[in-house]
Amino acid sequence: MKLNRVSRCEHIITSQETPSKTAISLATKTLRSGGIIIYPTDTLYGFGVMINNKKAIKKLYGLKKRDKKKPFSILINDIKQAEHICGGLTSREEEFFRILLPGKITVLLKAKRKLNISGFENLEKVGFRIPESNLCHILVEKAGSPLSSSSVNISYEPNIDDTSEILEKFAEDVDLFLDNGPVFSLKGSSVVDLTTSPPILVREGDILKEEIEQKINIEILSSIKRRFVITFICSGNICRSPMAEGVLKKLLEKSKFTRQIEINSAGTLNLMPNQASAEAIIICHNHKVDINKHRSTPIGPLILSEANIIICMAVYHYNILLRNHPEYADKIYVLKSMNREENLIDPSIADPIGMSEGFYEQIYVEIETELKRILPYLVEKIENFLK
C-alpha cells in the first residue's frame, strides 16, 4: 500500500480484491463527510458519493457537467437494498436480478414509489450495479449507504483507463483516489431494462447481448446498432497497415453491413501523426485505393478495446501486443497465418519503408492476396456479430 499527496486529493494504491484497511477507512471517512472518491469497479473507475447526501450529489453533477435530468446508477451490496429503494421487486425482476448480478451489468428496475434521493424523485426506473469487486462491496457496507455509480469522465467525453490521466484531470476536484491500476476495457457495464417483457438491452458494454440471453435463458430486445471494428497493425502506421486498411475497405464496400463496419489501423511506434508514405499512396492509387487522407496513430487501449479483430502485419507486432496487452490475446492475429491450417516458415509481411516502388507493389499484392483469402472468414464473423 502506497499513500501519496496529489494536490488536495489523497492517492492510495490498493488492491480491489484485498483492499487495505487504510484505504477503506479513508474512503469511508471521505464519503461520510460529503466528499467525492474515485474507486475501481469490475469495469471502469467510478466517482463515488453517498447517494443520500444532496450536497455531494450536486457536487458530482457539477464535476461531470452532467444533465441533472440524467440520474446516476446506484452501487449497492444486495437485492434487499434495491427493494428498499424501489419499493419491492416483481418475482420476474427478482429472478433476473439474482442471475445477472453481481457482474458487469447495470439493471433497470421499476420505481414503485417516489424516491427520497436527490435527482431521483420523479424516476420511473432506477439503475443498480453490484460489481464483482470486494472493494465495492466493503465500501457500501462500511459507508452504511449505497453510493453513486458513474464512470470517471466528463459527460459525453471518452472513458479513461490510465490512472495518471485520471489524476491529472480530476485531482483538484475529488478527495480520494483508490488506485487499482489500469482498466482493461473502456466499454463499461451493459445496461439491461428489466421493467419490460422481454427485457431490453439499453447499452452493450463488456457483456454482449448473447451472453445476457444465455444467462437468463430468453431472447431480449435491443435497438443498438452494433459496429464491427477491424484494426490493422504495423510499426509506424504509414505503409503496410494503411494499405491493408484501404484494400479491405474496397473489398467490403458492397457488403450489406458496410455502414456498421469500421476499418482502421495503428502503429506500435509512438510517432507523431503523419501521412502514409508517398510510395504507399502511389501504389494504392494505381489500384484505385485512396489512402490520401490517412494519418498515422499509435496503438492505444481505446483502439484495442473497441476492435473486434486486430490483424498484425508481422509476428513482431503480434508479440508486442501480446506482451503488453495479453487481455486481448483472443482477438489478435497475424495476417498471413490467420485462418490458415498449415504453418508458414515466415508469416510476416516485410516492411517496405525506404524501398523502391516495385517492392511496395509486391507488398501491396501480398496484402491484397491474403485479405482475399481470409475474406469469407471475415464476412462470416461480421455477419454473425451484426445479424
N, C-alpha and C positions, 0 to 999 in steps of 0.2 A: 504494500500500500504506500502510495506517494501522495504527499499533500503539498500543493503549490498555491501561491497567491498570484492570480492573474487579474489585474485591475481590482474591481470590487468583488469579483467572482472567486469563490473557493473552487479549486480544481482538484478532484480526487480521482486517482486511477484505482479502480477496484473491479472485482470480478462480478459478473452478472449472476453466475451460479452460486458463488460463495462470497457475497458482499461482506466487506469488513464492518465491524461494529461501529467504527468511527464514521464510515460513510453513511450508514443507516441513521445513526444518532444525529449527525449534522443535517441530513435530509429531512428527518422528522422535525427537528427544531426549526429549520428554514420554512417548511410547509406550514407549520402551526403558527408561525409569526407572520404569515401572509406573503412569504417570498415565492420566487419562481425558481424551480430547479430544471435542469436538463438531465434526463435519465435514459438508459438504454432499454429498448424493448426487444422482442424477438424479430422485429423488422427494422424500423428506423429509430433514431433518437427522438424522444418526445419532450415537449415542455410540460412541466408538472406544476399544478397549483391545487389547493384544496377546492373541491368543486362547490362547497358551500360557503366559500369566502368571496363575497361580492366584489370587494376591492381587488383581490388577487385576480379574479376573472376579468375584471375591467382592465387591469394592467396587461394581462395576456392578450386580450383583444387588440390593445394598442400596440404591443410589441410585434404581433404578427400582421398588423394592419388588415385585420380580418373584418369582413362584414358582420355586424352584430346580429344579423338575421340568420347567420350560419352557426349553429351551436357546435361545441366541441363534443367529441365522443367521451365516454366516461370509463376510466380504468377502475375495475372492481376486482374482487377476490373470488366471488362465488355467485351462484344463481340467486341466493337469498337477498343479496344487495340489489340485484336487478329488480326482483319482485317488490322490495321495499320502495324503490324509486318509482317504478311504473304502476304499482298498484295491483300486482298479480299477473301471472302469465297463463295463457291458454295451455292445454295439455300438449298441443302441437308445437307451440313456441318453446315450451319446456323441453320437449323431446329433442328438437333440433338444436337448441341451445346447448344441451348436455353433450351432444355429438360433436358439435363444431368447436366448442371451447373447453379448455384452453387451446389456443392456436393462433395462427397468423390471419385471423379473421375478425372483422367488426360485424356484429349482428344488430339489426334494427328491430326494436320491439315496440309494440303499441303502448302509448301512454294512456292509461285508463283513468287518470285523474290529473288535475293541474299540478305541475311540478313546482316545488318550492326551491328552485335553483335559478340563479341569475342567468337570464338569457334563454331559459328552458320553459318559462311559464306557459307559453301557448303552443308547445310542441305536441304533435300527434304521434311522432315516432322518436325514439331515443336510441342512440348508438352505444353499444357496450363492447369493451375489449377486456379479455383476460389473456395476456401473453403467456407463452411458455417460458417463464422467467421467474426464478426465485426472488430476485431483487424486486421486481414489480409486486410480487405477492407480499413480500415483507414490508415494502413501502406503504401499501394500503393498510396493512394490519397495524403497523406502528403509528401511522398518522391518525388512525381512527376514523378515516373518511375516504370515500372514493376520490380519485384525482382526475384532472383533465387528461385527455389523451389526444394530443395534437402534435403533428410532426414538426421538427425543428427546421423551420424555414419562414420566409415571409410569404404571405398568401399569394398564390399564382406564380411563385418562383420555384425553381427546381429544388428537390430534396438534396440534402447534404450528407455525404458519407465520411468525409475527412474531419477528424476531431480538431485538428489545428485550424481548419477553416471555420468550424463551429465556434471555437474560442475567439478567433479574430472578429467574427461577425457579431457575437452576442455576449461577450464577456462584460460589457458595460451595462447590460440590461437584465442579466439574471444574477442570482445569488449563489448558486451552487451547480457545478457540472460533475456528474458521476460518469467518469470516462471508462468505457469498457473496450476501447479500441475501435477500429473502423468497422462499419457495417458492410455486408457483402451483397446487398441488394437495395436498390433505390425505388422499388415498386410500392413498398408499404403493404398494409393489410388489405385483403379483399373484403368488400362490404356486401353483405347479404341481407336483404329485406325479408324478414320472417313474418311480416304483417299481411302478406298476400298469399294466395294459394293458386299455383305453386309459388315458392319464394322467387325473388328477383335478384339477380346479380347486378348490383349498382356500380361497383368498381372492381376490376380484376387486378389484384396485386400479386403477391407471391404465390397464392394458392389459385390454381386455374379452375375454371368452371367445371371441367370434367372431374377434377379431384373432389370438388364440393358435392357434385351429383353422386359420386361413388360413396362418399361418406354418409349421405342421408338417404341414398338409395331411391331417388326420384330425379326426374329431369326438372331443371329450373329454367326460368326465363332470363333473357339478357338482351338489352338493346345496345350493348357495347360493340363498337366497330373495332375488331382486332386488327393489329398490324403484324405482319411477319417481317422481321428485320434480318438481313444478311449483311455481315460485315467482313470485308477483306482486309488482311493484314500483311504489310511488308515492312521494310526498315524505315525509310524516310517518307513513305506515302507520296512519292512523286513519280513512280513509274509502274511497277508491277501491279500494285493494288488498285490504283485508279484505272489502269487498263482493264483489269478484271471487273471492276465496278461498271465501267462503260459497256463492256461486252455483255454482261449479264442483263443489264437494263435493256439492251437491244433485244436479247433473246426472249425476255419476258414481257416486252411492251404490248403484246397482244393477248396476254393472259386475262382471263375473266376476273381475276383478283388484282389486276395491276394497280388499282388505287389503294389497295391495302398492303402492298409490298413496298418496303423501303430497302434500298440497297446503298450502302455507304462503304467507306474504307478509312483506315487509320494506320499509323506507323508506330513501331516500337521505340523509335528515337524521339526524344523530346526536343523537336526542332521548331523554329518559328514558321508560321503559315507561309506556304509558297505554292506557286503553280506547279502543275505537272511538268516534267521535263519537256523541253522542246521536241525531242525525238519521239517521246510517247504521244504528244499531241499530234504530231505529223502522221505517225503510223496509224493512230486511231482514226484520224481524218480520212486517210486513204481507204479505210474500211467502213467509212460512213458512221463512225462512232465519235461523238463530240464530248471531249473532256476539257474544253477550254475554260470552263467556269470552276474547275476543281481547285480546291485549296487544301493543302495538307493539314493534318491534325494528328497529335499524338494520341495513342490509345489511353483511355481512362476508365474509371469504374462505371460511369454512366453509360458509355458506349458498350462496354462488356455486359452490363446488367440488362440493357434493352435488347441486345441481339438474341435472336433465336438460334442462329448458326454463325460461327466465327470461322472463316476459312483463311488459313495461313498460306503464304506463297512458298515458304521454305520451312524445313524442320527446325532451323534456328529460331524462327519466330514462334513456332509451336512450343518449343522448350522454354522460351522466355515467358510466354503467357502461362504455361502450366506451372512454372516455378513461382511466379509472382501472384497468380490468381487460380490456385488449384480448385476453388469452389466452382469454377466454370468448366471443369475438365470434360464434362459430358456433352458440351456443345462446341468444342474446339477441334478443328480438323486441319490436315494438310491437304491442299487441293489435289495433288496427283495421287495420293493414297486414299482419298475419300471414296467410299462405296466401291472399293476395289478388293477383290479376293486375294490376288497374288501380291507378294511383297516386292517392291521395287528396290533396286540397289541404291538409287539416289532419287527420292521423291521430291526433291527441292527444285524449284524453278530459279534459274540463275538470275543474278542481279545484273541488269543491262546498263546501269549507270556508268557513263563515261565511254560506252562502246559505240559502235557505228550504227547507222540507221538499219543496216542489213541485219545486225544482231537483234535490234529492237523488233524487227519484223519477225524473226524466228521466235522470240519470246511471246509476241502477240499471238502468233499462230498456235503456239504450245498452250497458252492460256485458253484461247478460244476452243481448241480441241478438247481440253479437259472439261471445260464448262458444258460443252455439248454432250460429253459423255455422262456427266452427272445430272444433266437437266431433268430427265424423267424422275430421278430420285428426289431432286429439289421440289419439283412440281407436286409430287405426291405428299411430301412433307408440308408444303404450303397449303394444299387443298385440305388435308386432314386437320390442320390447325385452324383454318379460316371458315370451314363449312359450317 
